[in-house]
Amino acid sequence: MDVQLVWLRSDLRIHDNTALAAAAAKGPVIAVFLRSIAQWQSHGHGATKIDFWARGVAALKGALSGLNIPLLHRDIDRFDAAPQALLDIAREHHVTRLHFNHEYPLDERRRDQAVLDAFKREGIAAHGYHDAVAFAPGTLLTGKGGYYGVFTPFSKAWHRQISAEQLELRDPPEVQKRLPVESDPLPELPPLDDNPAGRREWPAGEETAADHLARFLRFRGRHYSVQRDFPGVRGTSELSPYLALGMISHRQCLQAVMSENGGHLADGDAGLTTWVNELIWREFYQHVAVGFPEVCRHQPFQEHTKQLAWREDDEGFKAWCEGRTGYPLVDAAMRQMLTTGWMHNRLRMVTAMFLSKHLLIDWRRGEAFFMRHLVDGEFCANNGGWQWAASTGTDSAPYFRIFNPTTQSKRFDPDGEFIARWVPALAELPAKARHAPPRDMLTQLDYPAPIVDHKAARARALDAFKALSK
């Protein structure tokens, strides 16, 4: 009997799962999940993400059970224990082949290569699949044969070369005959360093993800290009947590768009095509992690910015973390994340630029804070977004682009509704006053004065970047 072992990680679904479908085509399947809490924490994942991950595994276990596929569970502290843990399972159950879907940050790639090498030495076949991207990193290259470091040409090449085969959905496995293998009970999470704030906000599982997608396309997708920048409006897909852990695939999203958009991805409805672009951004950053591995080593993409003189300002950083900067939109955004485990995308740019430009604090501190608190914390997208805001990365904002938080607030939260929700001390103010509360009312409102002057901070940031030599 050709027993197949599927190693599941951030691909917690039975539908359109390349590794699972390939395994089921070869023979009866056993699935395994390796929980690596110590490694995840060293990578910056906090309790909100780890809790969501655990509940996603539980939902997947139920779906696999309906297919008679047992799910084994092993705890390993670090990635370097993965080869031995998987080999032990393979020997115990006389596994013929191992299947898994690739992950692209550097540590994950090293782990996966170590597993492939260990299975080769053991004489057991092992296969990795490029499931999370349409193009395997290294196959979509510039005319000079290198990885793209700029999004727009990457996106154009992606659209030009995408094929129906790359977008084809993989069928879920059929119900298999029961194996003499029982699923393992899933252990409780140990106490973690912070509370899983987003638990009620983010129910886990692929059924929930599919429902989110359907509702987004039905009610908000065609308005996405207009509404996506307004945090007080539910205008985004809110699918990022489910994409980050593979509770839904990019192919499922793109196929659903084509069904709504006359079979098109690059043209047609502006809202839908704008959202497709966001999915391509996710893929772009995964290619960047492979093609430019220095970004996985806490280094800036733009090498000359290594010289930048970041400020040591623990008090300023603490005020930013706690939503006490005196800039209402920044504070509202940070409090949204601390409460729900998620932050609106426009506000991720605003808050990241505030830390890296207004306070001139090293973007890596903010990147780590986001990763610790976001339910959708995923290295490639988080790193890419932070480096964009800090003007150190691919497609980085020009160093002289420094968002004025008050202007951003007036433009994208014109009535201050989002601010009023997350900074209730300002809710009683007239709408226009919420963007910059009168100084003489701050004590009465129990709200801090701005910790930095915008014009002075902007000038300081410009001077710091101008001092760099390319």
C-alpha positions in Angstrom: 0.0 0.0 0.0 1.5 3.3 -1.1 0.9 5.4 2.0 1.3 9.2 1.4 2.3 11.6 4.1 1.1 15.2 3.8 2.9 17.8 5.9 0.5 20.7 6.5 1.8 24.1 7.6 0.3 27.4 6.4 -2.1 25.7 4.0 -4.9 24.8 6.3 -7.6 23.6 3.8 -8.7 20.6 1.9 -9.9 22.4 -1.2 -7.4 23.6 -3.8 -4.4 22.3 -1.8 -1.7 21.2 -4.3 0.2 18.9 -1.9 -2.9 17.2 -0.5 -4.4 16.7 -4.0 -1.1 15.2 -5.3 -0.9 12.9 -2.4 -4.5 11.7 -2.7 -3.8 10.9 -6.3 -1.0 8.5 -5.3 -2.6 6.5 -2.5 -4.1 6.7 1.0 -3.2 9.8 2.9 -2.0 10.5 6.4 -1.6 14.2 7.3 0.7 15.7 9.9 1.0 19.1 11.5 4.2 20.1 13.4 3.6 22.7 16.0 6.8 24.8 16.5 5.8 27.4 19.1 9.3 28.3 20.2 10.4 28.9 16.6 7.2 30.8 15.8 7.8 33.1 18.7 11.4 33.6 17.7 10.0 34.7 14.3 7.9 37.2 16.2 4.4 35.6 16.0 2.3 36.5 19.0 -0.6 34.9 20.8 -3.2 36.3 18.5 -1.7 34.6 15.4 -0.7 31.4 17.2 -4.2 31.1 18.6 -5.8 31.6 15.2 -3.3 29.0 13.8 -4.3 26.4 16.4 -8.0 27.0 15.7 -7.3 26.6 12.0 -5.7 23.3 12.6 -8.7 22.2 14.6 -11.1 23.2 11.8 -8.9 21.3 9.3 -8.8 18.2 11.4 -12.6 18.1 11.3 -12.6 18.5 7.5 -10.0 15.8 7.1 -11.9 13.5 9.4 -14.8 13.7 6.9 -12.5 12.3 4.3 -11.1 9.5 6.7 -7.7 11.2 6.6 -6.1 11.0 10.0 -4.2 14.1 11.3 -1.2 13.5 13.4 0.2 16.2 15.6 3.7 16.6 16.9 5.3 19.4 19.0 8.8 20.4 18.0 10.5 23.5 19.5 12.6 24.5 16.5 12.5 23.9 12.7 15.7 21.8 12.9 13.7 19.0 14.6 11.4 18.7 11.6 13.4 16.2 9.5 13.6 13.7 12.4 10.0 14.1 13.4 8.8 13.5 9.9 11.1 10.6 9.3 9.9 8.9 12.6 6.3 9.1 11.3 7.3 7.9 7.9 9.0 4.8 9.3 6.2 4.1 11.8 3.5 4.1 9.1 5.6 2.8 6.2 5.2 5.9 4.2 6.1 5.8 0.5 6.1 9.6 -0.2 6.1 12.9 1.6 4.3 15.9 0.2 4.3 19.5 1.3 3.7 23.0 -0.1 6.7 25.4 -0.2 7.1 28.4 2.1 9.4 31.2 1.1 11.1 33.0 4.0 14.7 31.9 4.4 14.4 29.8 7.6 11.4 28.0 6.2 13.3 27.2 2.9 16.3 25.9 4.9 14.0 23.7 7.0 12.3 22.3 3.9 15.6 21.6 2.2 16.8 19.8 5.3 13.7 17.6 5.2 14.2 16.9 1.5 17.8 15.9 2.1 16.9 13.7 5.1 14.3 11.8 3.1 16.6 11.4 0.2 19.2 9.8 2.5 16.5 7.6 3.9 15.5 6.5 0.4 11.9 7.9 0.8 10.5 10.1 -2.0 9.7 13.7 -1.0 8.0 16.4 -3.1 7.5 20.1 -2.6 4.9 22.1 -4.5 4.6 25.8 -5.3 1.0 26.2 -4.1 1.0 29.7 -2.5 2.1 31.5 -5.7 1.2 31.3 -9.4 4.8 31.5 -10.5 7.5 29.6 -8.6 10.2 32.0 -7.5 12.9 32.1 -10.1 10.5 31.5 -13.0 9.2 35.0 -13.5 12.3 37.1 -14.1 13.4 40.4 -15.7 14.8 40.6 -19.2 18.3 40.4 -17.6 17.4 37.1 -15.8 17.1 38.6 -12.3 14.4 38.8 -9.8 12.1 41.8 -10.0 12.8 44.5 -7.4 10.0 46.8 -8.6 6.3 45.8 -8.4 4.8 47.3 -11.6 7.0 45.4 -14.1 6.5 42.3 -12.0 2.7 42.8 -12.2 2.8 43.4 -15.9 4.8 40.2 -16.5 2.5 38.3 -14.1 -0.5 39.3 -16.1 1.2 38.7 -19.5 2.4 35.2 -18.6 -0.4 33.8 -16.4 -2.1 30.8 -17.8 -5.3 28.9 -17.2 -3.3 25.9 -16.0 -1.8 28.0 -13.2 -5.2 29.2 -12.1 -6.8 25.7 -12.2 -8.3 24.6 -8.9 -7.2 21.3 -7.3 -10.0 19.0 -6.4 -10.3 18.0 -2.7 -9.5 14.3 -2.0 -12.3 11.8 -2.2 -13.4 10.0 0.9 -10.8 7.2 1.4 -11.0 3.9 3.1 -10.3 4.1 6.8 -6.7 3.4 7.8 -5.5 1.7 10.9 -4.3 5.1 12.1 -6.1 7.4 14.6 -5.9 11.1 14.6 -4.0 12.6 17.5 -5.8 14.8 20.0 -4.9 18.4 19.5 -3.2 19.8 22.7 -4.1 23.0 24.3 -1.9 26.0 23.7 0.5 26.7 26.6 0.3 30.1 28.2 1.6 32.7 25.8 3.0 36.2 26.4 0.0 38.2 25.4 -3.8 37.6 25.1 -5.3 36.4 21.8 -7.4 39.6 21.4 -8.7 38.8 18.0 -10.3 35.4 18.8 -13.9 36.5 18.5 -13.2 38.8 15.5 -11.6 36.0 13.5 -13.3 32.6 13.4 -11.0 30.1 11.8 -11.4 27.6 9.0 -11.8 27.4 5.2 -15.6 27.6 5.4 -15.4 31.0 7.1 -12.8 32.1 4.6 -15.0 31.1 1.6 -17.9 32.9 3.2 -15.7 36.1 3.6 -14.7 35.9 -0.1 -18.3 35.4 -1.3 -19.6 38.3 0.8 -16.8 40.6 -0.2 -17.4 40.0 -3.9 -21.1 40.2 -3.6 -21.4 43.4 -1.6 -18.0 45.3 -1.6 -15.8 44.0 -4.4 -17.0 46.4 -7.1 -16.5 49.3 -4.8 -13.1 48.2 -3.6 -11.0 50.8 -5.5 -13.1 53.6 -4.1 -13.7 52.4 -0.5 -10.5 50.6 0.4 -8.8 53.6 1.8 -11.5 54.6 4.3 -11.1 52.8 7.6 -14.5 53.8 8.8 -16.1 51.8 6.0 -16.0 48.1 5.7 -14.5 48.3 2.2 -11.7 45.7 2.2 -11.9 41.9 1.8 -10.6 41.1 5.3 -9.2 37.9 3.9 -5.5 38.5 4.9 -5.6 36.3 8.0 -7.1 33.4 5.9 -4.6 33.9 3.0 -1.7 34.1 5.5 -2.5 30.6 6.9 -3.8 29.1 3.7 -7.4 28.7 4.8 -8.1 30.0 1.3 -5.9 30.0 -1.8 -5.0 32.8 -4.2 -6.4 30.6 -7.0 -9.8 30.4 -5.3 -9.8 34.2 -5.0 -8.7 34.8 -8.6 -11.2 32.3 -10.0 -14.0 34.0 -8.0 -13.0 37.3 -9.4 -13.1 36.0 -13.0 -16.5 34.6 -12.3 -17.7 38.1 -11.3 -15.6 39.9 -14.0 -16.4 38.2 -17.2 -13.4 36.0 -17.1 -10.9 38.9 -16.7 -8.2 39.7 -14.2 -6.4 42.7 -15.7 -9.3 44.6 -17.0 -13.0 45.0 -16.5 -14.5 46.2 -13.2 -12.0 48.7 -11.5 -12.8 47.5 -8.0 -12.1 43.8 -8.8 -9.0 44.5 -10.8 -7.6 46.7 -8.0 -8.1 43.8 -5.6 -6.4 41.4 -8.0 -3.4 43.8 -7.8 -3.3 43.4 -4.0 -3.1 39.6 -4.4 -0.2 40.0 -6.9 1.5 42.3 -4.3 1.4 39.3 -1.9 3.1 37.1 -4.5 5.7 39.8 -5.4 6.9 40.0 -1.8 7.3 36.2 -1.6 9.5 36.3 -4.7 11.5 39.1 -3.1 12.1 37.0 0.0 13.7 34.3 -2.3 15.5 36.6 -4.7 16.8 39.0 -2.1 17.4 36.9 1.0 19.0 39.8 2.9 15.4 41.0 3.7 15.0 37.8 5.7 18.1 38.7 7.7 16.7 42.0 9.1 18.5 44.0 6.4 17.0 46.8 4.2 16.4 46.1 0.5 18.0 49.4 -0.4 21.6 48.8 0.8 22.6 52.4 1.2 19.9 52.9 3.9 21.9 50.7 6.2 23.7 54.0 7.1 20.6 55.8 8.2 20.9 57.2 11.7 17.8 55.9 13.4 16.9 57.5 16.8 16.9 55.8 20.1 13.6 56.9 21.5 12.0 54.3 23.8 9.4 56.7 25.2 8.3 57.7 21.7 8.2 54.0 20.7 6.1 53.2 23.7 3.7 56.0 23.0 3.3 54.7 19.4 2.8 51.1 20.6 0.1 52.2 23.0 -1.7 54.6 20.7 -0.7 57.7 22.7 1.1 59.8 20.1 -1.4 62.7 20.1 -2.2 62.1 16.5 -5.8 60.7 16.6 -5.7 58.6 13.4 -2.4 57.0 14.4 -3.7 56.3 17.9 -7.0 54.9 16.6 -5.2 52.6 14.2 -2.8 51.3 16.9 -5.7 50.7 19.3 -7.7 48.9 16.6 -4.8 46.5 16.2 -4.2 45.9 19.9 -7.9 45.2 20.3 -8.8 43.1 17.2 -5.5 41.8 16.0 -5.9 43.5 12.6 -5.4 47.0 11.1 -6.8 48.6 8.0 -4.2 48.7 5.2 -4.3 52.5 4.7 -3.6 52.8 8.4 -0.7 50.3 8.3 1.0 52.8 5.9 0.2 55.8 8.0 1.4 54.3 11.3 4.5 52.7 9.8 5.5 56.0 8.2 4.8 57.9 11.4 7.2 55.6 13.3 9.9 55.5 10.7 9.7 59.1 9.5 8.1 61.3 12.2 9.9 59.6 15.0 12.8 58.4 12.9 12.7 55.1 14.8 14.1 52.0 13.1 11.4 50.3 11.0 12.5 46.9 12.3 11.1 47.7 15.7 7.7 48.5 14.2 7.8 45.5 11.9 8.4 43.2 15.0 5.6 44.9 16.9 3.1 44.4 14.1 4.1 40.8 13.7 3.6 40.2 17.4 0.0 41.6 17.4 -1.4 40.9 13.9 -3.6 37.9 13.3 -2.5 38.1 9.7 1.2 38.5 10.5 3.1 37.0 7.6 6.8 37.8 7.1 6.9 38.6 3.4 4.0 41.0 3.3 4.8 42.6 6.7 8.4 43.2 5.8 7.6 44.5 2.4 5.0 46.9 3.7 7.3 48.2 6.4 10.2 48.7 4.1 8.0 50.5 1.7 6.9 53.0 4.4 10.4 53.5 5.7 11.8 54.1 2.1 14.3 51.3 2.5 12.6 48.6 0.4 11.3 47.6 -3.0 9.1 50.1 -4.6 9.8 52.2 -1.6 8.1 55.5 -1.1 10.5 58.3 -2.1 12.2 59.4 1.1 10.5 62.8 0.9 7.0 61.2 0.9 6.0 61.6 4.5 2.3 61.3 5.2 0.8 64.1 7.3 -1.3 62.1 9.8 -3.8 65.0 10.2 -4.2 65.4 6.4 -4.6 61.7 6.0 -7.2 61.7 8.8 -9.2 64.5 7.1 -9.1 62.8 3.8 -9.8 59.2 4.7 -11.9 59.6 7.9 -13.6 62.9 7.1 -16.2 62.8 9.8 -13.8 61.3 12.4 -16.1 58.2 12.8 -13.2 55.8 12.9 -11.3 58.0 15.4 -14.4 58.3 17.6 -14.8 54.5 17.7 -11.2 53.8 18.8 -10.4 56.9 20.7 -13.7 57.4 22.6 -12.2 60.4 24.5 -12.6 62.4 21.3 -16.1 61.2 20.4 -17.8 64.2 21.9 -15.8 66.6 19.8 -17.3 68.0 16.6 -16.3 65.9 13.7 -13.8 68.3 12.2 -12.1 68.8 15.6 -11.4 65.1 16.0 -8.5 65.2 13.5 -6.5 67.7 15.7 -8.1 68.3 19.1 -7.8 71.9 20.4 -4.7 72.1 22.7 -6.7 73.9 25.4 -9.1 70.9 25.7 -6.5 68.1 25.9 -6.4 67.9 29.7 -10.2 67.9 29.9 -10.3 65.1 27.2 -7.5 63.1 28.9 -5.8 62.9 25.5 -2.0 63.6 25.0 -0.6 66.5 23.0 1.3 65.5 19.8 4.6 64.0 20.8 6.3 65.5 17.8 5.6 68.5 15.5 4.8 67.4 11.9 6.9 70.1 10.2 9.9 69.6 12.5 9.7 65.8 12.2 9.5 66.0 8.4 12.5 68.3 8.2 14.5 65.9 10.5 13.6 62.9 8.4 14.6 64.7 5.2 17.9 65.7 6.6 18.6 62.1 7.8 17.9 60.7 4.3 19.7 63.4 2.5 22.8 62.5 4.5 22.9 59.1 3.0 25.4 58.4 0.2 24.3 56.0 -2.5 
